[in-house]
Amino acid sequence: MKKEDPILILGAGTFGLSTAYHFAKAGFSNITVLEKSTAVPPVDSAGNDLNKIIRAEYEDPFYAELALQAIEAWKTPLFAPYYHETGYLLANSRAAPEKAKKTLLKSLGSIQQHPAFRGKISPIEKREDVTKVAPVFDGPMEWKGYFNRFAGYAHAADALTAVYSACCALGVKFCVGDAVASLTYSATRDRCTGAATASGKTYTASVTVLALGAALATVLPDVGKQVAANAWPVAHIQLTPAEAQKLHGIPVTYARDLGFFFEPDRRTNLLKLCPSGAGYTNFSSSGGGASVPPDFNGFITPADEDKIRRLLRETLPGLAERPLVNKHMCWCADTADSEYIIDFVPGKHGLIVASGDSGHAFKMLPIAGKWIVELAQAGQQEKRRWRWKPNQDAGGDVSWRVGRPVDLKDVPLAVRSKL
Ligand SMILES: Cc1cc2nc3c(=O)[nH]c(=O)nc-3n(C[C@H](O)[C@H](O)[C@H](O)COP(=O)(O)OP(=O)(O)OC[C@H]3O[C@@H](n4cnc5c(N)ncnc54)[C@H](O)[C@@H]3O)c2cc1C
């Protein structure tokens, strides 16, 4: 590739911004990002959130190593203001299913012997082990798990804004508020030449990167079922400044069978909570057989609300009956084996997919774009696990999640619509 080759990035979410940043940092001078939302960070980006967990434990040591590289990068000047190493409390309640217990042990196994975690992990076997790391928690918490000091969270929306500003400073052009409607191809259809937007504008490029997250299949139907849009519910409690103050510095707290929460946002005093589960697919609408995000996402189900309240009764019972605000579904792109897809689309020169985040890619924001730049320069994906996966169907059971995904068609219309 030549440094002046036009590069088009579709989507300004986690993968898209990171890709733009790394291309620009590598000296590429003609980079354009197309984003359907009217601002960056985009409202529809799964990464545009108060906070995301930054941790290196994984069932698979390959991702544990990548996450360690990412944590190192979170401590560099561009990212450090948004990374908070509050520690990570991972446990199971007494009622947790066997699967959740096994996953926890595998996660622990991936870091326990690693030199980076020496002296950073302590077991959680009784209530006092929890209150030692989170003295403000006053629920029953009969939990088993561990506390990892070498982890924490990132202020996600602010980190995306910082990467966006860095891209602008490096000369990346952003065109927002105009959805990509289709890709354009050479007459022989074996080369992608760019993209066309809903308003009729066309953009040409030597390399086009699809970083459309859960919406990938809406622009690239050929992706088929190897990617399925999968959503997780998010809700918040509005705390008073005094209540928020009391919770400052708590670790990211994750009961694998109930859900997780973070220290409250210092600007808004919002406490973000996510119930655990296998998420929701949406195979039922106009996705042509694929699961794609629906138009309306401002809801969570009563079952998830109940899980959040159970999590609070275990940890902070005084908040368990408080109203939940800013409830919504957040859509990711799942693959069957939770491996990313970072590859050229077979038979389409110049077209790269950066997707299949499987709900675990935000932590990679500082480094993910480098993988895409390397792929574009190498011309083929050497890592087998990140290749195009035509023979896999996403949307089923995932080894590290509790339960099986529910399709939105099985959620009453009164819950999932504006009715
Ligand atoms: C509730 C929840 C909690 C999570 N917690 C964590 C965590 O703790 N740690 C972690 O590492 N990860 C976490 N994740 C996962 C993480 O957010 C995702 O892996 C990551 O954000 C995916 O990045 P992406 O670039 O693939 O997609 P996105 O960030 O969603 O970006 C896709 C972009 O494409 C745009 N787009 C879509 N269609 C079009 C179109 N037609 N034209 C133009 N633009 C378009 C969208 O507007 C969006 O901006 C969580 C996800 C959820 C939902």
The ligand as an SDF file (V2000), in Angstrom:
LIG
                    3D

 53 58  0  0  0  0  0  0  0  0999 V2000
  -23.7760   -3.7860   27.5910 C   0  0  0  0  0  0  0  0  0  0  0  0
  -22.4200   -4.0080   27.0060 C   0  0  0  0  0  0  0  0  0  0  0  0
  -21.3360   -4.0890   27.8480 C   0  0  0  0  0  0  0  0  0  0  0  0
  -20.0560   -4.2920   27.3140 C   0  0  0  0  0  0  0  0  0  0  0  0
  -19.0160   -4.3530   28.1640 N   0  0  0  0  0  0  0  0  0  0  0  0
  -17.7710   -4.5270   27.6730 C   0  0  0  0  0  0  0  0  0  0  0  0
  -16.6770   -4.5550   28.5720 C   0  0  0  0  0  0  0  0  0  0  0  0
  -16.8720   -4.4250   29.7670 O   0  0  0  0  0  0  0  0  0  0  0  0
  -15.4240   -4.7070   28.0460 N   0  0  0  0  0  0  0  0  0  0  0  0
  -15.2140   -4.8590   26.7000 C   0  0  0  0  0  0  0  0  0  0  0  0
  -14.0720   -5.0150   26.2880 O   0  0  0  0  0  0  0  0  0  0  0  0
  -16.2440   -4.8270   25.8300 N   0  0  0  0  0  0  0  0  0  0  0  0
  -17.5080   -4.6700   26.2790 C   0  0  0  0  0  0  0  0  0  0  0  0
  -18.5660   -4.6340   25.4300 N   0  0  0  0  0  0  0  0  0  0  0  0
  -18.3320   -4.8720   24.0000 C   0  0  0  0  0  0  0  0  0  0  0  0
  -17.8710   -3.6530   23.2440 C   0  0  0  0  0  0  0  0  0  0  0  0
  -18.6920   -2.5540   23.4880 O   0  0  0  0  0  0  0  0  0  0  0  0
  -17.8910   -4.0090   21.7660 C   0  0  0  0  0  0  0  0  0  0  0  0
  -17.1230   -5.1940   21.5940 O   0  0  0  0  0  0  0  0  0  0  0  0
  -17.3260   -2.9430   20.8500 C   0  0  0  0  0  0  0  0  0  0  0  0
  -17.8220   -1.6780   21.1730 O   0  0  0  0  0  0  0  0  0  0  0  0
  -17.6860   -3.2920   19.3950 C   0  0  0  0  0  0  0  0  0  0  0  0
  -17.0960   -2.3450   18.5360 O   0  0  0  0  0  0  0  0  0  0  0  0
  -17.5210   -2.2410   16.9970 P   0  0  0  0  0  0  0  0  0  0  0  0
  -16.6760   -1.1850   16.4140 O   0  0  0  0  0  0  0  0  0  0  0  0
  -17.5020   -3.5940   16.3580 O   0  0  0  0  0  0  0  0  0  0  0  0
  -19.0460   -1.7970   17.0050 O   0  0  0  0  0  0  0  0  0  0  0  0
  -19.6560   -0.3590   17.4000 P   0  0  0  0  0  0  0  0  0  0  0  0
  -18.8290    0.3020   18.4360 O   0  0  0  0  0  0  0  0  0  0  0  0
  -21.0850   -0.6210   17.7010 O   0  0  0  0  0  0  0  0  0  0  0  0
  -19.5170    0.4970   16.0680 O   0  0  0  0  0  0  0  0  0  0  0  0
  -20.2890    0.2580   14.9270 C   0  0  0  0  0  0  0  0  0  0  0  0
  -20.5680    1.6130   14.3010 C   0  0  0  0  0  0  0  0  0  0  0  0
  -21.1050    1.4400   12.9990 O   0  0  0  0  0  0  0  0  0  0  0  0
  -22.0950    2.4480   12.8160 C   0  0  0  0  0  0  0  0  0  0  0  0
  -22.9870    2.0210   11.7250 N   0  0  0  0  0  0  0  0  0  0  0  0
  -23.8630    0.9910   11.7310 C   0  0  0  0  0  0  0  0  0  0  0  0
  -24.4870    0.9040   10.5440 N   0  0  0  0  0  0  0  0  0  0  0  0
  -23.9920    1.9020    9.7670 C   0  0  0  0  0  0  0  0  0  0  0  0
  -24.2170    2.3160    8.4310 C   0  0  0  0  0  0  0  0  0  0  0  0
  -25.0890    1.6900    7.6370 N   0  0  0  0  0  0  0  0  0  0  0  0
  -23.5030    3.3700    7.9550 N   0  0  0  0  0  0  0  0  0  0  0  0
  -22.5990    4.0220    8.7500 C   0  0  0  0  0  0  0  0  0  0  0  0
  -22.3520    3.6760   10.0170 N   0  0  0  0  0  0  0  0  0  0  0  0
  -23.0360    2.6240   10.5230 C   0  0  0  0  0  0  0  0  0  0  0  0
  -22.7790    2.5330   14.1600 C   0  0  0  0  0  0  0  0  0  0  0  0
  -23.5210    3.7360   14.2970 O   0  0  0  0  0  0  0  0  0  0  0  0
  -21.5760    2.4380   15.0950 C   0  0  0  0  0  0  0  0  0  0  0  0
  -21.0520    3.6970   15.3790 O   0  0  0  0  0  0  0  0  0  0  0  0
  -19.8640   -4.4300   25.9130 C   0  0  0  0  0  0  0  0  0  0  0  0
  -20.9670   -4.3400   25.0710 C   0  0  0  0  0  0  0  0  0  0  0  0
  -22.2290   -4.1510   25.6110 C   0  0  0  0  0  0  0  0  0  0  0  0
  -23.3740   -4.0840   24.6620 C   0  0  0  0  0  0  0  0  0  0  0  0
  1  2  1  0
  2  3  1  0
  2 52  2  0
  3  4  2  0
  4  5  1  0
  4 50  1  0
  5  6  2  0
  6  7  1  0
  6 13  1  0
  7  8  2  0
  7  9  1  0
  9 10  1  0
 10 11  2  0
 10 12  1  0
 12 13  2  0
 13 14  1  0
 14 15  1  0
 14 50  1  0
 15 16  1  0
 16 17  1  0
 16 18  1  0
 18 19  1  0
 18 20  1  0
 20 21  1  0
 20 22  1  0
 22 23  1  0
 23 24  1  0
 24 25  2  0
 24 26  1  0
 24 27  1  0
 27 28  1  0
 28 29  2  0
 28 30  1  0
 28 31  1  0
 31 32  1  0
 32 33  1  0
 33 34  1  0
 33 48  1  0
 34 35  1  0
 35 36  1  0
 35 46  1  0
 36 37  1  0
 36 45  1  0
 37 38  2  0
 38 39  1  0
 39 40  1  0
 39 45  2  0
 40 41  1  0
 40 42  2  0
 42 43  1  0
 43 44  2  0
 44 45  1  0
 46 47  1  0
 46 48  1  0
 48 49  1  0
 50 51  2  0
 51 52  1  0
 52 53  1  0
M  END
$$$$
